[in-house]
Amino acid sequence: MCVGVPMQILSVTGLAAEARGDEGTAIIDLSLTGPLAPGTWVLTHLGTARAEIGEQEAQQINAALAGLRLVMAGGTAGDAFADIEARGPQLPPHLQAALERGQKTG
């Protein structure tokens, strides 16, 4: 399973950035996003910024990751997934469109 981790950019030098996340600071690669301004939130994977994200999305992802850590340690997720529970399950847009057209299979 691949897990993206939110980080906030602190400083940028070319296509490298120092960024801070819940687990500390790291140097990340900006090759996939291009240079970004300090203060920007990005979703990272294996030391690479994959996409720019908003602060609210970063907070939701961090809460979900904290909830997963709690569950893995034998606890409960608490409110870590409150945003998902509030809206209920949703299909990806292409599957929702197929369902609305009455399509049952690919």
C-alpha positions in Angstrom: 0.0 0.0 0.0 1.3 3.5 -0.8 0.7 6.2 1.7 1.1 9.9 0.9 2.3 12.1 3.7 1.5 15.8 3.9 4.4 18.2 4.4 4.7 21.9 4.4 7.6 23.5 2.4 10.0 25.6 4.5 12.5 26.6 1.9 13.3 25.8 -1.7 16.6 25.5 -3.6 16.0 24.6 -7.2 14.0 21.3 -7.3 14.8 20.4 -3.7 12.9 21.7 -0.7 13.2 21.4 3.1 9.7 20.5 4.4 8.1 19.7 7.7 5.5 17.1 8.5 4.1 15.3 11.5 7.2 13.2 11.8 9.9 15.9 11.4 11.7 17.7 8.6 13.1 16.2 5.4 14.6 17.2 2.1 12.1 16.4 -0.6 12.3 16.3 -4.4 10.1 18.8 -6.4 10.7 17.3 -9.8 7.1 16.3 -10.2 5.6 19.6 -9.1 8.2 22.1 -10.1 9.4 24.8 -7.6 6.8 25.8 -5.0 6.7 28.7 -2.5 7.6 28.2 1.1 4.4 27.6 3.1 2.9 25.4 0.4 1.5 22.0 1.5 2.4 19.0 -0.6 1.5 15.3 -0.6 4.8 13.4 -0.5 5.6 9.8 -1.2 9.1 8.3 -0.8 10.7 11.7 -0.5 9.0 13.2 -3.5 6.3 15.9 -3.7 3.5 14.3 -5.7 0.9 17.1 -5.6 0.1 20.4 -4.1 -2.7 20.2 -1.5 -4.5 22.7 0.7 -4.0 23.1 4.4 -7.4 21.6 5.2 -6.7 18.5 3.1 -3.3 18.2 4.8 -5.0 18.3 8.2 -7.6 15.7 7.2 -4.9 13.3 5.9 -2.8 13.8 9.0 -5.8 13.1 11.2 -6.5 9.9 9.2 -2.8 8.8 9.5 -2.9 9.4 13.3 -6.1 7.3 13.5 -4.4 4.5 11.6 -1.5 4.6 14.0 -3.8 4.4 16.9 -5.7 1.4 15.5 -2.4 -0.3 14.7 -1.3 0.2 18.3 -4.5 -1.5 19.5 -6.6 1.6 20.1 -9.6 3.2 18.3 -9.5 5.7 15.5 -11.7 8.2 17.4 -12.6 11.1 15.2 -9.8 10.5 12.7 -12.3 9.8 9.8 -15.1 12.2 10.8 -15.1 13.9 7.4 -15.7 10.6 5.6 -18.3 9.3 8.1 -20.2 12.6 7.8 -20.6 12.3 4.0 -21.0 8.5 3.7 -19.5 6.4 0.9 -19.0 7.9 -2.5 -18.2 6.3 -5.8 -15.4 7.8 -8.0 -16.9 10.1 -10.6 -16.5 7.7 -13.5 -18.2 4.9 -11.7 -21.0 7.2 -10.5 -21.6 8.3 -14.1 -21.7 4.7 -15.3 -24.2 3.9 -12.5 -26.4 6.8 -13.5 -26.4 5.6 -17.1 -27.6 2.2 -15.8 -24.4 0.4 -16.7 -23.7 -2.6 -14.4 -20.3 -3.7 -15.7 -17.2 -2.1 -17.2 
